[in-house]
Amino acid sequence: MSEENVESPEEVKSVSVEEFNELRSQFESLSASKDRILNESKDNKSKYQSLRKEAEDKERTDMEAKEQWKELLEAERNKSYELENKYKSVQKKAVLNNVNFEVSRLAQDAFDANDVINSLRLTEDNIDVETGEVKGISVMVDDLRKNKPYLFKSSVPAMNTKNPHYREEKTAISREDSLLGAIKFLTKK
């Protein structure tokens, strides 16, 4: 504690024994009230849960008593089907998020990451659905880089106008420069 927070003996207010006992009894009363409210809350929660379970059990026994096994079975199948669909949807989203992340990480020089993702050969063989991992995604992105270079912002060899052969060094030509060159070429004729 800093010295500024410590009160000097002159600043300390003296409390009589009666005031102290009154404050203590108020504190104990509030503490007891808090404990009572907390216990009541726990009791009410457990009562609610037991009543809810009883209502569900009663509904189930009523259906069984009426020999409505088909409806009961159909209701349970629908619940199972809905849960299975939700689980598959969550798994699919997790895999897609992982693929998006990995492609964004591996193909930072891509014009459009979605084009790269759509060009990948994703099958059930190279996707682990449980973990969401894609096996060999870096190899697939490298293959795309070789086979479909137009998906990436890579260096393109520039043409030398004096020599019909390409230059040895690689220089990037912007789209605007290539369009300007094409316009100049077409306007010369």
Steps between C-alpha positions, in 0.01 A plus 500: 500500500621851428545749780226722357233234570603449863305722734684676774388439859332845504285412197376165628145527626442332825196275527333421823443142607126541452544631143741218426258238632217657297711492182598140571138397548404675172782320322398162644137569409592587140726197477224275630253654252741444213553135599123447537431653155777292342362179655146587388627564150672161490189331634277671243735403219504137604118504539465647148729237351320216677158635394619531142632144501176378655297677228712343224476158665123540542463595134706198399299263722174650371612432145607149596171443680313601191713258302637779286835336449522620145467865597747458785750330270448765232553781754826341619617447141427865418703614802785273397484619138504869604797448731687308231438776244617768744813299574578452130439870434739600778761254373467631144540860618806404702660329199419796272643745754815291525532478119448878470763563767755264347449634146526858626821408678654300215379708202547855620591600145172373352272743321196343662525235773153370409619419146791305646266315740260414216790365294624266774425130470335452840367151558403293799838327470702813576266658757492377859146595600556439872792745529420721202849461356568479128785263416744623239348846454843660458582254219166573334559876518851455355355289217247775429782753499670293225193390301285813532739793546230748395346457846805655664676836489829370371777644289434479132793516258483828309551507126798688362394705199850496348541126535210262434614276787387542861731660750698285736402697809142498609317829530139550589281679248194663634168453329488870415843488332403203289173669396686820411748299292215327318328834429824651364553197280148511362506875436825482294323317216 
